[in-house]
Amino acid sequence: MVQPNPTPAQVAARTASRSADGASGRTVSGEEVTGAESIVRSLESVGVENVFGIPGGAILPLYDPLMDSKQIRHVLVRHEQGGGHAAQGYAHATGRVGVTMATSGPGATNLVTPLADAHMDSVPLVAITGQVAQSLIGTDGFQEADIVGITMPITKHSYLVTDPAEIPRTIAEAFHIASTGRPGPVLVDIAKSAMTASTTFSWPQEMSLPGYHPVTKPHAKQIREAAKLLATARRPVLYVGGGVIRSGASAALRRLVDTSGAAVVTTLTARGAVPDSHPQHLGMPGMHGTVPAVAALQKADLVVALGARFDDRVTGRLSSFAPTAAIVHADIDPAEIGKNRPVDVPIVGDLREVIADLVPALEAEHAKVGKPDLASWWHQLDTWRETYPLGYTPTADGHLSPQHVISRLGELAGPDAIYAAGVGQHQMWAAQFIRYEHPRTWLNSAGLGTMGFAVPAAMGAKVGEPDREVWAIDGDGCFQMTNQELATCAINDIPIKVALINNSSLGMVRQWQTLFYDERYSNTDLHTGHGTRRIPDFVKLADAYGCEGIRVEREDEVDAAIKRAQQIDDRPVVIDFQVSRDAMVWPMVAAGVSNDDIQYARGISPAWDRED
């Protein structure tokens, strides 16, 4: 069960109740401490249990008292980017704020990618970075970088702390900002001089953040208007985005789905928000979505968007997206509403509260006007489902079918496992061919599309959920960007499992070269298989990192390899699945093209006019 981060009042009460020999023995207000000790005590006070980081000169004063904490486990990563993605994976899987640490200069700038990633996907994250001493700031001192300025566009907020007395207040605010409203990353940059100076630890008993007041309760009039539209629509679709999972609204959403009778689509970040087994669930919309999901949005007379962004990968050419639909858009972030698509009924609020209010309002409308007759709509939707199911063709080159590998992984590991993907073809196949029944079981970099996300994110998820089976589904290109974190996993007893979908190529780039560049494969061959050369040999690499390495080249070896990996719990496992480089992700809507022009397979497009 997800344990939420404590509220400021809860934190204050917890801190005030502790004595010098209490649970941590180190969180008493009024005691003289160093700034570094104040940071540790502040992190303990907000309930931090796991931190992913790597020390360096400017942050070194923090690492000394961190060693004495009985509450905080520090996982020493091999690269700051890995630490940031691990904190993301932890946050994805648990719903709590992920924490990462890095030193100044290059250590801090290596966190830019995970911060941007967390910002795009609304992941609650706090990054603590060391900064050069206050007297050196602005002098181009050794390993100085203006990380606050650098990250300002990709964080909810960024702090520079030079006064040690400000540390507790800043940490409290950072965690509050990261986890409330639309979740996201917050950077706390702390000067080395503030860490080494003496201060009196004083935890804030209240929080004052003028100008930061996220609206959580939706306006009743807007709820009623949305309910009226949903009660009378004849072709309704619930367009579910990642905000549903971030808000913990999946259970409430299920009630809305059942009450409304509407079709449901779940975006790349919302897989698992509604069980794939639910009869009203049409799958994922967008560039590589299912034909029924894409078609439903295009033919809908009402789209109810819940925590979704109307991003280009879902809408295709925006001017032709859902052309006959009225739009209800509910989101915690008012800046998203109407940003890309004009909205008929805007609803600002936390989705748990929005949906909790919308269900009884819809029931009241049903009592007034009756339930809409959706039989014709569902006949059409079921026809699309029967005519255009997800599928794939056997490979012609003797290598494994990646879709078969991922399908079998999903069936054997099951819906209670956690799956983290990199970016590219394997990501899309994992979103398509694994059936997700629960929220927080599918982790991926959606908005930013960060290669190298899978392994460290899986590591963070396993730290947060140690009793769950955690798989990183990665491509051979993505894997080579962050596979050094396997050493972190091996040393720290974090037994993740890696399904390496190795097509010896930058697969998605190669697919586009096949379709749009006359099969001119410029710089996409990675030489990781498909011949006598394997550079690197991933089985040997796994062994070098203290992991179990397995290579699979035949279809009759797939199940046995997955089951063998499942039985190994004392070290990470890497399975090198040698898959065909000619396999492609279908369906597909080419970039900038209307969703009406979705291709079910190469050269095959649905004939909408004959089916309307």
N, C-alpha and C positions, 0 to 999 in steps of 0.2 A: 504493500500500500504506500502511495506517495505521502511523504511527510513534508508539509509545507514549511518554509522558513518562518521562524518566529517573527511576530509583529514587533515594532519598536517597544510597545508597552510590555509585551511578554519578555522581551530581552531585558528591559529595565527592571522588571520584577524579579527575573531570574538572577540578574547581577546583584541587585540590592539584597537578596536573600542569602547570598553566599558569604561565608566567613573566610578568614585567612587559611583555615585548614579544611575548606569545603571541597567540592567535587574536583575542581582544578587546583585549588589552593593558590590561585594566582590572579583572581579577577576582582579584587576588592578596590572600590573607589577610595581615593584619598591617599594611596600609597605612592611613594617616590619610586619611579622606574625610569628606564631609558625609553626613548621613543620606539626603539625596536621591540622592547618588551611590551610597550603599549599596543603595538600592532598585533602581537600574538594574543594578548588578552582581549583585544577587540574582536579578533576573529573567533576566539573561543566564545565570546559573549553572543555573537550572532549565530552560533551553532555550527560553525565549520568543523567538519571531520576529515575532509580530504582536500589536499592541495597538490597541484601538478606544477612542478617548476624546476629551475636550474639556477644555481647561485652564480654570482659574479661580484666584482669589486664593490659597486655602488650599493648592492642589496645585501652584501655579506653581513653587516651588523644584525640584520633580521634573522639570518640563519642560525645564529648562536642561541638566542632564547627559544627559537622554534624547536631546537633539539630537545628541550626540556618539557615540551607540551605533552601531557598525557592524553589529550583529546584529539589533536590534529595529527593525521598521518600525511607525511610529505612523500610524494612519489617523484623520484629523481628521473626526469625525462632526458632524452638524448638531444632534443632540439626544442627550442621555444615554441615553434609552430605545433609540434607534437603535443606540448603541454597545453596549448590553447585549445586544440581540437579534443584532447582528452577531457578538459573541463567542459567543453560543449557536450560530449558524449555522456558525461556524468549528469549534466543538467537535462539533456534529452530524456534519459532513461528514468531519472528519479523525480523530476519536476522541481528540484532544488537548485539553488544558485551554484554554478560551477566556479571554481577559483583556480587561477593560475598566477605564477610569479616569474619575474624575469629581472635581469639587471638592466642597467642603463644602456643607451646607445644601440648597438646591434642586437642585444638581447631584447630590448623593448621593441625595436622595429620588426623583429621576427614575429611578434605577436600581431602585427597589422592584419595579416590574412585571417587568422581566426576571429579577430575582433570584427572585421568586415563581414565575415561569414555569419557570426552570431547576430550582427545587426540586421542582415538581410532576412534571416530566418527567425528572428525574435526569440533568441535563446538567452536566458538570464545568466550573465557571466560577470564576474568581477576580476579584473586583472590588476595586480599590484606590481608596480615596477620601481626599481631603485633609480634615483637620479643623482647626478653629481652634487657635491656640497653647494649650499646656497651661494657661497662666495664665488663659485665657478660658473654658475648659470649665466649664460650669455657670453661667455669668454671663449667658446669653442674648446672647452676643456676635454681631456681625454675621455672618450666614450660618452660624450654629451650629445644628446639629440632631443629636440623639442617634441617629445612624444605626445604631449597634450595637444599641441597644435596639429601634429600629424594625424591624430586619431579623432579629432573633433567631429569630422563629418561622418564617422563610422561608429560612434558610440552614442548612447543616450546622454551621457555626461562624462566629462573628464576633469579630474582634480589634480592640482599641483599643491603638495603640502610641504611647507618649509618651517612651520611652527609645530613642534611636537605636541603642544597642548591641543591642536586641532585634529589629531589622529583619531581618537574615539568617535567624535562627531562625524568625521568624514567617512569612516568605515561604516558606521550605522546608516548614514544617508546612502552610501553606495549600494548597500545590499537592499535597502528599501526601494531605491530607484530601479535597480536591476530586475526586481521581482514583482513590481506593481505596474498597473497600467499595461501598456504593451511591453512585454519583457524585452530585455536587451542587454548589451554589454556596457559596463561602466569601468573606466580606467582610473586608478588611484596611483599617481606618480609621487613618490616621497623622497625628498632630498636626503642624502646620506647624513648631512649635518643634523637633520631632524631626528634621525634614528639614533645617533650617538649622544645627543643632548639629553639632559635630565628633565623630567616632567612629573607632574602629579596625575596619576591615572584617574580620570573622572568620566564615567559612562553617562551619556546624556539621558535624562529622565523623560524628555519629550523631544520631538523633532519638529523643526520649523523649516519648511521648504516653500517659501512664497512663490507662487507661479506654477507649482507642480501639484495639481489636483486632478488626477485622472478621474474621468466620469465612469462610474461603474453601473449606476442604476439607469436603465433606459427610460426615455420619456413615454409615459402611458399612452399619449395620443398616437405616437408613431407605432407603438406595439399594436394598437387597435387597427390602424390603417393596414399594417402588414397582415394581420389576422384576416381582415376583410378580403384582401387580395388572395390570400392563400386558400380561403374557404370557397372562393368562387372561380378560381383558375381551372382551366380544363387540361392544361399541359404544364403542370408545375414541376420545377426541378429545384432541389436543394443543392446549392453549389458550396461544398464544405471545404474550407481551407485549414491551414495549420493552426490558426487561432483557436479553433475548437479544442485541440489537444493542449495548447499552451494554457488555456483557461481552465482545463479540467472539466470540460463541459460534455464529454462523450456520453455519459449516462443520461443527461438531460436531453441531448440530441436524439438519442434512441427513442425517447417518448414523443418527440416532435415528429420523427420519421413515421412512427406507428400511427400517430393521430392524424397526420396530414394525408397519408397515402401517396405522397409525392415521390418521384424518382430522386435518387441521391447519387451524386458523384463526389469522389474524394480526391483532392489534389495530391501532388507528390509529397507534400509535407503533412497531409492529413490521412495517409493510409493507416487504417486501423481505427480511425475515429468512429466509423460505422463498420461492423463486421462484414467481411466480404461475403459471408454466407447469408446475409440478410436479403430477402427476395427483392427488395426495392433498390438494392445497390447495383449500379451499372458499371462501377469501376472508376478508373482514373480518366479525367478529361485531358485534352491538350495535345501537344505535338506528337507524343507517343502514347496517347490514351486509347481506350477502347472505342470502336466505332459507335456502339450504343451511347456511351457517355458524351462523345463529341456531338453526335446527332441530336441527342436529347436537348442539349443546350441550344443548338441551332434552331430547333423547331419549337422550343418552349414558348408559352405565352406569359410565364412568370418565372423569373430566376430569383431565388432567395439566397443571397451570398452571405455566408457566415464565416467571418474571420479569413476572408480570401482577398487577394489583391488585384484581381483582373489583370494578371501579368501577361506578357506577350506570349509565353509558352503555353498558356491556357487559351487565350482569345484568338491566336492567329492574327490575321489582319483585323485590327480592332473595329474598323468601320463596318465590317460584315458580321461581327460576333452577335449571336442571339438577336437577330434583327427585329423579331416580332414580340420580344419579351418585355414586360414591365420588370423593373429592377427594384428589389428590396436589398439593401446593403447594411448589414450589422457588423460593427467593428469597434474595438476598444480605442482605436486610433482615429480620431476625426479626420486626420490628414489623408487617410486612405479613401474615404468616402467621396466619390465623385472625381477622384484623381484621374482615372483612366476612362471611366464610363459614366455618363449621366445617370442619376439615381432618382427613382420615383418616390421611394420611402427610405430616408436615411435613419439609421438607428445607431446612436453612439452608446456603448456600454459594454460591460464585461459579459461575455457570451453565456456564462452560467446564469446570470441574472436575466439576460435578454431571452434566452430560451425558456427559463423558468416562468417568465411572464407571458411569453408567446403561446405556450401550450394551453393554459386555461382560457386565454383570449380566443384562441382558435376553437376550442370546445364550445365557448359561448356563441361564436358565430355559427358553428354547426347546429347548435340548438335553435338558432333563429332561422337560418336559411336552408338547413339540411346539408348533408355531405355532398360534395360534387360528384358527378358521374365521370369517373376516370377510366371506364372500361375501354373506350376507344383508344385512349392514350396508351394504356398498358398493352393493348393488342399490338399497337405499332412498336412499342419498345421491345416487347417479347419477340416480335418478328425480326427486329434488328439483332437481338441477342442470338437468335437461332441461326440467322443468316451469316453473321460476322463475328463468330467467337474468336477469342485469342487462340493462336496456333502458330505452328512453324513447320517448315519443310526440312526433311533430312539433309544432312550435309553431303556434298559430292566429292570432298577431298579426303575422306577417310578419317578426319579429325572429329572430335566430339561435338555434339550440338550443345551450345551454351545454354539454350533454353531448357534442354533436358536435364542438364546438370543442376541448374538452379531450381527447377521444378522438384527434382528428387530431394534436394537439400531442404526445401520448404516442407515437403511431405514427411521427411524423416526427423527433422529437428522440431517441426510442429509449430503451432501458433503461440506457444508460450515462450519460445526463444526470442532473443533480441537480434536483429539483423542491422548491421551498419554497412553502407555502401560507399564506394568512391564515386567518381563521376564519369559518365560515358555510357557505352552500350550495356555493360554489366549492371549499372544502376537502373537503367530502364527495364531490363529483363527481370531484375529482382523486384521492381515495383509491380511488374505485370504478372509474373508467374509464381510468386509466393503469395499465399492467401493470408491476409492479416485480419485477425479477429479482435485484437486488443490495441488500445492506444499505447504509445511509447515503446512499441516493439520494432519500429522501422525508423532508423536514423540515417539521414543523408544530407549532403550539402545541396540545397535546392536553388536558392536565389543566387548565390555567388558561383556555384558550380566548381568547388575547390578540389582539384586532384590531390590525393594524399590524405583525404579526410578519414577514410574507413578504418585503418589500423589504430591510430590513436583514439578515435571516437569509440571504437569497440573496447579499447583498453579502459577508457573512462567509464563506459557503461558497465563493464565487468566490476570495476571498483565500487560503483554505486549499487549494483545488483549482483553481489558475489554468488548467490545461489541460482542465478539464471544461466542458461546456456547462451553464449554470445558468439555470433559469427560475424566476421568481417568479410563481405563479398567485394572483392577488389579486382581491378584489371592489372595487367602486368606493367602498364605505364604508371598508373596511380601508385601502385605498390612500391615502385622504386623511388618515390618521393619521400616516403616516411617509414619505410620498413625497419629503420634503425630502432624504432620503438618496440620491436620484438625483443630487443635486449632488455628494455625496461620491463616488459611483461615477464620475461624469463627470470630475471633477478628478483622481482617483487611478487612472484607467485600470483600472476594474473593470467590464468590459462585460457586466453581467447583462442578461437579457431578461425583460420583464414581459408576461405574458398577462393583460390586465385584463378580467375577466368582468363587464361593465358592464350591469347590469339597472336602473340608475337607482333602486336601492332598497337598503334594508337587507334583503337577500334572505331570510335565514333567519327574521328577525323577521316579515317579511311573510308567509312561509309559515305560521308559527304563527297570525298574525292571520287568515289565510284559513281555517285548519282549526279554530281554537278560539275566535275572537273575531268570528264572523259577518261576516268580510270588512270589518271596520272598520279601515282602514289609518291608524292614528294615528301620525304622525311617522315614517314609513318611506320617504317619497318624497325622494330626494336631488337630483333635477333635474339629473342628469349626462348625460341623453340622452333618447331616446324623444319628442322634440319639437323645437321650434325653439330652446329654451334648453338650453345645455350649460354648466352652472356647476359646476366649471370645464370648459373644453374641454381634454380630456386630451392631445390632439395638440399643441395650443399650449403646454400646460404642459410636455410632454416637450421641445419645442423650446427653451423658456425655460431648462430645466435642462441644455442641451447634449446632449440625447439625440435619437434618431430616433423620431419619432412616426408611427404608422400607425393609420388607422381602418378597421375592417372591418364592413360592414353586410349583405353578402350571402354566402350559403354558398359560392358559387363563388370567393370571394376569400380564403377561410380558408387553404387550403394555400399559396397564393402569398405571403401575408403572413408565415406562419411561416417559409417557406424564405428569404424576404428577410431576416428577422430573423437567421436562422442564418448568413447570409453577412456580417453586419456585426459586426466584432470590435474596432473602434476606439472604440466608445462604447456606452452602454446603449441599449436599444430598448424602447419601450412600444407594445404593440398594443392598441388600444381596440376590443374585440369587443362590439358592440351586441347583447346577448342579451335574450331574452324575460323579463319580470318575472313571468310566470305559470308558468314552469318550476319544478317542485318536486323535492325529493330523495326518491326512493323506492328501496328499501323504507323503512319507518319503524315504529319502536316508540315510541309516545308516552311522554313522561316519566311515570314512576310506574306504568306499565302492565306487565303480564306479557309476557315475550317470546313466550309462546304466542299473543298477540294481534297479532303483527306484521302489518302491511299491506303487501302486495306492490305495490299501487298504491291510489289513493284509493278506499275502499270495497271493496277486494278483499283478502280474507284467505285464506291457505291452509287447506284442509280437512284438518287433521291426521288425524282419526279415519279417514277413508277411505283414508289412505296408510300407516297403520301396519301 
